[in-house]
Amino acid sequence: MGNDLRKGASDKVASMMAAEMDRRQVFLRGAALGAGASAFAATLGQTGYKASAQATIEGMVTVSEQQRQTWIRNFNFLIPGGTFLWPTDNGIYEPSMIASRITGEITPWLAESFEYTADNLSLSLKYRTGVMWSDGTPFTAGDVAFTFNLLKDNAGLSGAGGLRNVLGITSTVEAPDDTTVTFTFTEVYTPGLFDILAQNIVPEHIWSTIEDPVTFLNENPVGTGPFTEIPIFESNYWELRRNPNYWQADKIGIEGLRFPILGDNDTAQRMLIGGEIDWAGNFVPDVENIYVAEDPENHGYWFPSTGDTVHLHLNTEAPNTPFADVNVRKAISQAIDRTEIVNLAMYDYTTPADSTGLSGGYPDWKDPAHAAAPWVTMDIEAANAALDAAGLVLDGDVRTFNGQPMEFELLVVNGWSDWNQAVQIMADNFAEIGIQATVTPLEQTVWQTRVQTGDYTMSIGWSSGGVTPFNFYRGIMSSQTYNPVGTSSPENWARFVSPEADALLDQFAATSDLAEQQRISSELQRVYAEQAPAIPLFPGPQWYEYNSTRFEGWPNEENPYCVPSTYSGERLLLMTTIRTKAATTPTT
């Protein structure tokens, strides 16, 4: 049965590639392959023409990253909600340093070094000389201090990772000279180092003139990154070209990046398979047969398991839901067939999640003692018994809670075909325990707004991560990331708070001793396994496909110099390594 379904999905992608797919079947197959017929046809018409028209430009890397119906010129990466265009952060703008989750190394970038005082209450960073903004203005430590103070003074702006938590205990950020920035803290918070290092920096001479940075779209960005110039910007196509003043000019081996509109995964896959995409972060079913086999010499992929765990988020504050009850959450988890999700929806690119919630990005941190709680294993009989014990009585085929049927929307991003199939499997699973889940695909920005503001009951979604497990557990069960329903919450979409986790996170943050942090991490894993703040499904693979027909230097399993996914914060390492091949043939 499973092999037949898998072959069916592969056959559909192959026929789509030949443009012979029945459009009605595309619509009916939406749970696995995305959008309906009209959206599919319209996007093909826009994208194919525009990409081909631009394809003779030498040295321009075609990227598949964001899937939107139209491009909106927004390069303000400090606005929460992810509405800005890729790669504004870690592309046009740059961080102080880059911490890699694949190599474990910290690469100096705008900053050359950092040092804490003995009490960990002060942090100093030393910045490079000779760096310029793309408009020719010198970059200084003053820009760094300005950026962090801008974030401190404007609560409506977002920062890298958990930076908001760092700013809350930061008393001053000062630049005593052009190469030094000093942070002074009111309490010890050592994990905040990685948030500080990851924060991209904006130019004071531009942003100090902006009246309202929360509504500023930054349509003509001035950055220090390798690519800053925008010669073409249309609703269905735009280009990002070299920074004429880049401080690492010798490391730029391409002319720039180009972005045809890609409305859904169907279109992105068709262009990728056809050789029109050079760098992608897409889910591709049966990638060896669908993508690599088309051009084994040039088509490559690598899906490292360092992505953070994909969860089913249950809104514990949603009205008329029993999701605040840990036993109900665990029962729902026991209804989920993770093996089928991994096999059919994820093509065995990953594994079922365990009860620590941690992905493969934390091999030195995971404690096996907390990884095998029974609620992450499918057991329909046990799930029904737990729901019976919770007083959720069956009325026909559907249970009730407070007299209301347990009928909920299950949100997913339209066009994300792996997630679409995963939620369809879960909806079928939930029917076996008396819960009716209606799969509701939404455009990405609409979906993100709804889960962040708490306007949902059930949704598939990502989790947070970092160099240590601290960000993951803070992001999913801490008061530090809690925001009430109606308020935008970049993390903790379930609105779950564990006082025990809060205390452990405080202990973790107060020490720089690795052995002690690992001990505390084990306790956090225990709390997660006991309290099930969200329902872990599978570690998120870092989707990454590349085409070496025109460009070389791509990272892969044999040359793992960075996490290569387009959405990885390490992408600057890739952008400053790949190069145009000496002799190329333009794509046609």
N, C-alpha and C positions, 0 to 999 in steps of 0.2 A: 504493500500500500504506500509506504513512505517513498520508495524508489519511484513508483509511478507518479506521485505528486511532484517529486523533484524533477523528474524528466519532463513532466508537463510544463513546469515553470521555465526550464531551460529551453524547451521548444518554443514557448511563447516569446522569449527574448530573441531567439534566433529569427523567428518569423517577423518580429517587429523590426529587426535589423534590415530585413529585405523589404520593408515597407508594405508587406502584404497581410499584415495582421487585421483580422476583422475588428473594426472599431467598436462594435458592440461588445465583443469579448474583452477588449481593453477595459471598458467600463465595468463589466461584470466581474472582471478579475481585479478590481480596484484594491481589494484587501491585500493582494500580493504585489501588484505592479503599479499602483498609484492612481492617476487621474482618469477622467472620463474621455470619451471620444473627441468631443469638441476641443477640450483643452489640449489634448495630445496633438491633434492635427494643427491647431493654431500655433502651438509652440514650435512644432517642426517647421512650419512655414516661415516663422520669424527667424529661427535660429540657423537653419541650414543655409539660407541665402546670405545672412549677414556674416556667418563664420567663413563661408567660402569667399565672399567678397574681400575679406581682410587677410586671407590665408597666404598671400604672396609676400607679406612683410617678414623679412628675414629676422631671425633672432627673437621673435615674439612668442612666448610660451602661452598656449591656450589652456585656461584653467577651468575646471568644474568644481565649484565649491558651494556657493549659495544657490538655492533654487527659489526663484521669485518670478512673478508674472511681469514685473517691470522694474527697471533700475531707477532708484530714487537717489539723487546726489546728496548723500549724507556721509561725511567723514569725521563725525564727532564720536569717537570711541568712548568718551566719558559719559554718554547718555545711556542709561540702563535700558535693557530690553533687547539688545542685540540687533537694532535696526540699521546700524551703520554698515557700510560696505567693507567687505574683505578685500585686501588685507590692510585695513587702516592701522590697527595695532599689529606690532611685529611685522611691519612691512614698510608703511609710510613713516610710522613712528617706531621708536625703539626703546627697549628696557635698559636698566643698568647692567644686568647680567642675565644669562640664560642657564637655568638649571635643567639638565636633561634627565628624563625618567628612563631612558634606555641605556645610557652610559654611566649615570650617577655622577657626572662631572658638572661643575659650575664653570661656564665660560664667561670671562670678563667681556663686557661689551662697551657701553658708554662709560661704565665705571671700570677701574683697573683693580681695585682692592676694597675690602671692608674690614672693620675692626670694632669689636665691642670693648667697652670698659670692663674691669674685673667684676663689677656688680651687675652687668648686663642691662644697665639702665641708660646707657648712651651708646649710640652706634654712629661711626664715622665712615663715609665712603669717599674714595678718591676718584676723581673723574679725569678723563683724558684731555689733553690739549690738542688743538688742531682740528677739532670737529666743528663743522659749520652746519647751519640750517640750510635747507634747499634754496632759500632766497639769498644766501651768501652771508647772513648774519652769524657771527661766532656763537657757538654753543658754550655755555658756562654752567658752573654749579648753581648759579642764580636761577637758571631755568628749572633745575631739579627742585630746589626749595620752593619756587613759585608753584610748580605742579602739585606738590603735596599740600601746600597751604591752600591752593585753589580747591582741592578736594575736601580739606578740613572745613572750609568756609561755605561749601555748597553741598548740603546734605542730599540734594537731588541728583548729584553726580555719582557714578559708580567707579570703583577702582578695581585693580587686578586682584582676582581671587578673594581672599578675606581681608583686603586692605582696610575696609571700613572698620573692622574690629581693631586693627592696629592704630588707626587714626584716633579711635576713642580713648586710647591710653597714651597718646603722643602729646606731650605738652608743647614742644617747640620743634620746628624744622628750620634750620638756619644754614646760610652759606657764608662762612667767615672769609672765604677767598674764592677765586674763580674755579678752583679745582676740588674744594672740600664741602661736603654737606654733613651736618651733624643732626641726628635725631635724639631727642631727650624724651624718655618715657617715664610715666608715673608708676608703672609696675613692670615687672619682668614678663616678657611675652616673646620668647625666642622663636616660635614658628613664624612670627611676623616678618622675620628676615626675608623669607622667600617671597612674600607678598610685596615687600618693598623693592626687592631686586627685579621683580617681574613687571612693576608698574611702568608703563610707557610714559615718556616725558614730552610735554608740549612747550612751545616757545613763549616765553614771557612777553616778548615784544609784540606778539600777535594777540594772545589770549588776554592780556591785561587790558586791552581796549574793548573787549566783548562785554556788553551790558548784561546779558543773561546767558551764561554758558550752558544752561540746561536746555534752552531752546535753539541754541546755535547749531546750524547744520554743517559748518566748516566746509563749504563747498569747494574751496580752493586751498587744500591743506599745505602747510609748510612743515616739513618733517626733517629728521636726520637720517631716515631710512634709505635703503638702496633704490627704492622706486617711489617717486613723488609727483611726477609730471603727468597731467591728464590732457592729452591733445584732442581726444575724441570722447564725448560723453553723450550717448543717445539712450532712449528708453529701453532699447533691446541690445545695446552693445556699447562697451567702453574700453578704454585702454589706459594702462598705467606704465609710464616709461621711467628710464633711469633718472636718478637724482644727479644733476650736473655738478654738485658739490659734495658728492659722497666721500666720507673720510676713509672708506676702504675701496676706492675705485678699482684697484687691481684685482679685487675679488668678484667683480661683476662681470660675468661671462655671457650675459644675455642682454637683449635690448629692452625687454620689459614683459609685461603680462597683459593678456587680453581676455575679455569676458563677454561672450555671447550669452544672451538670456537663456536660461535652462529652467523651465517651469516645473519640471518634475523629474523623478528618477528615470522614467521611460526615455525621455529625450536625452538626458545625460548619458545613459547607457548606450543608446544608439550612436551618439557622436563619439563616445569613447571607443566602442567596438570598431567603428568605421575609421579610426585613426585620426579624428579631428581634434582630440583632446590630448594634451601632453602631460598634464598633471591633474589628478583627480583624487577626491576623498569620498568616493561613492561606494555604496553597497552594490556588488555585482553578483548575481546568483551564478553558481557553478563557474567560477572565474577562470579556471583552467581551460574548460571547453568553450566558454562563451567569449572570453577575451584573449587569453594567452595563445590559444590555438590559431587565432586569426593571423598572428605574426609572431611566432615564438622567438625570433631573434630580437625583436624590439619591444614587445608588449610584456611588461612585468608588473608584479604586485608584491605587497608585503603587508600583512595584517597583524602586527604585534599586539599582544594581549594587555598592553599597558593602559588602554582606555579605561575610564571609570565605569563602574557597574551600572547597567541599565536596570531601572526599577519600575515596578508598578507603584505609583504614588496614590495613596488613599487619603483624601482630605479629612483629617480628624475633626475639623470645625465646620464641615458642610452640614447644612440642616437636614434633618430626617435621614441620617445615616448612623450606623452603629460602629463607625470606624475608629472611634476613640477607645474601643474595647480591644485590648491586646489579643484576647482569645479569638475574636472575630477576624482580626487581621491575620493571625496565624492560620485560621481555618481557610480563609480565602487563598492564602499561600499554598496550603496543602492541596487545593483543587487544581493548581496549575501544573500542566505537563511540560516542565522545562526541557525534558529530553526531546519532545516533539518540536518545541520552539527552536532549540538549537539545531536539530536535524533538518527541519523543513524551512523555517524562516531564515535561519542563519547559515545553512549549508555546512554545518559542522566547523565553521570558522572560529568558534569559541566553545565554551563548556558551560554547563549549568552553574549558576551561582551557588555559593555555600552560605552558611549562616553567619559568617563574619561580615559579609557584604563587600569585602575587599577584592579587587581585581588582581590580575597577574603583575601589576606594577609594584607590588609590595612583598617580594619573596622573602625578604629578611625580617619582615614584621608580622606576618600571619602566624597565628597560634592555632595549630590543628585541634587543640582541645575544645575550641569553640566553633569549629567549622561544620559540624555534623548534627546540628539540632534537627529534630524530626520535622519541623514545620516547613523546611525547604524541599521535602520529598513528597511527591504526589501520593495522596491517600484519600480518596473520595469518601470512603466510609468514615474515617476519622474526622474529616472536615464536616460532614453532615452531622455527626454526633456532637461536635463542638458547637455548631450553630444551633442545634436543638437545645443544648445545655444553656446557651445564651438567651433562650426564649424567643428565638426568631422562627416563628411557626410557619409551616407551609400552608399556603392557601391555594390549592390546585398545584400548579407547577412553580409558583413563585412564593418565596418567604415574605413575611411582613415584619416591619419594625415600627413600633408606635402606631400600628394600624395602617401604615402605608406600605404598599408593595415595594420590595427591594428591586427597583428598576432604575438603572443608572446609565448615564452616558459614559463611554470609555473613549477618552480623547487620544488622538494620534495626529502626527503631521502628515498631511496629504502628500503622497508621492514618495515617502520614505518606505520603500516596498518591504524592507526587512521588518520594520516596526509594524507596518500594516498587517502583514501576515501573522506576526506575533500576537497582536491584539485580537485578531480573529480567532486564533487558537484559544486564547484566554476566554473570550466570550463564549465559545462552545464549552469550555471547561466549566465555567460558572453556571451554565444552565443545569449541570449535573448536581449542583448544590442549592438550587432554587434562587439564583440571582440572575436577573435578566440584564445583560450589559449590551448596550447599543453602541457599536463602533461608530465614532464620529470623527472623520478626517477633517482637519482644518489647515488652512494656509499657515505657514510656519509662524509668522509674526502674530497672527490671531491666536494660535495655540499657545505661544509663549506668554502672551499677555494674560490669557485666561488662567494658566497654571500659576503664574507668578502672583496674580492678584487673588488667587483662591477661588476663582469662578469655575469650579469643576467639582466632581465627586471622585472620579477615577481617571487616571491618565498614565500612560507609559512616559518615561522621561529619564534623563541622565542624572548623574550625581556629581559631586565635586571631587577634586583630587589635588594632589600635590606631591612633593618630594617625600613626605611622611604621611601616615594615615590621619594626621590631625585634621586637615581640611575636610576629609571625607566625613568623619564623625561629627565635627562641628557643623557641617553643612546639612546634616540629616537628622540631628536629634539634640540641638543645643538652643538655649535661649538667646545665644549670641546671634543666631541667624533667624530667629522667629520674628515674623511680622503678622499682625492680625489680618484676617480676610478683608479684602478691599484695599490693602496696602501692598505695593509691589514688593515681592520677596525673591531676590535672585537665587536663593537656596531655600531649603527646608519647605518645599511646597506642601508637604503633609501637615505643616503647622504642628509639629510634634516637639515636645520639650521633655527631656529627662534630667531632673535635678542631679541624679547620680552621674550622668555623663558630663554635666556642667562642672561638677567638682573635679572629675578626672581630667577634663580638658584644662582646667585651671592649673592642676598639678603638672600636666605635661608642659604647659606654656612657661612654667616657672623654673624649669630646669634645662640646662644645656647638656646634661649627662646622657649619652646615648643609651646606655644600659637601663637607666631609670625610665627614659622615654619608652623603650620597648616593653618594660614591665607594665607601664600605665596603658600602653596600647593594647596589651593583652586584656586588661580589665575593660577597656572600651569595647573590645570585641565581645567580651562576655555580656556586657550590657545590651549591645545590639542584638545578640542572639537571644537574650531573654525578653526584650521589649519589642522587637520587630517594628521599628519606627516606620519603615517602608518595606516593600516586598522585593527582594533582589531577584532578578531574572537571569542575567548572564553578564559576565565581564564584557564591556564594549570593545570589540576589535578596533584598532586604529586603521580605518579604511584608507588605502593608498594604492593608486595605480599610476604607472608612468609609461611613457612612450619614448624610447631612446632613438627613434628614427632621426630626429633633428638635434637632440640635446643629449649630453652625457654628464656623468658625475652624480647620478641619482643614488640616494641611499637605498639599500636593500638588506636582505638577511645576511649577505656576505660582507657588506660594508655598512654596518649599522651606526653611522655617525650621529644620527638624530632620530627622534620620532617624526616620520615624514608626512603624516597626514596633513592635509591643507589646514585643518582646524587646530593643529598642534601649535602651542606657543613656541616650539623650537623651529618653526619654519624659516626663520632668518638664517639658520645654519644651512638649510637647503638652498635658499635664494642666493647665498653668497658662495655656493660651491658648484652648482650646475653650470654648464657652458654650452654654447652653440658648437656643434661639430664643425670641423674645418671645412668640410664639403657637405652641403645639404641640398635636398630637393624640396622645393616648396610644396606644401600640401595642396591638393586640388580637390 
